[in-house]
């Protein structure tokens, strides 16, 4: 029985709940171009430079990552999602997306992909099912393949709006917990990285008053973030004698297969 079938048996249909929730959030979601900016700043550097690699985006949603990948020249990429509505939305922008349950899809695609991505997906799985997912992802990667995860940072003091703002979220994780799960699942190593707003915003062409104001806002956000997060690091150091390398509300973890 899949994770989703188990939830349905218990009276909860995560897919329908998610579709209802995201339908209300559509107007506030990233545009595809805004997501491309995020992709270039936080995701692109973790991918191999070979644009011909085969990539699978698990939980592709409306296809934002696939759009960004293809815009940057990664044309051999695919996506799966359990929501038909999300797949229909994705097909308006990209192709090679499929309605599928990851637990049923991946076992028939062993050693097929160079990279698999879980972008804002891990938090939708409890611990047992996330570990189970990591194991089958490892089997679906080619030798030296990578898994890129972006999820909510349970060690950040700013995680609450992200985790509790979505009724389909099941579990919050720290980078170390996911990393150790990955090692137990058979991955060789993992690396942790901060997410937005850690890096200075990419400079875009300033050709109007609106773009200039947007640039000032992003710059101010970046400066205040670094100021506030460093103050919090000092407070945590005083309280527990240690501090974290980063406090961004989300984090990225890259896991590499043998």
Helices and strands as residue ranges (DSSP letters): H 3-9, H 14-25, G 26-28, H 32-38, I 39-43, G 44-46, E 55-58, H 64-71, E 77-81, H 84-90, E 97-99, H 102-105, G 106-108, E 113-119, G 122-124, H 127-140, E 141-152, H 160-164, H 175-184, E 189-194, H 209-240, E 250-256
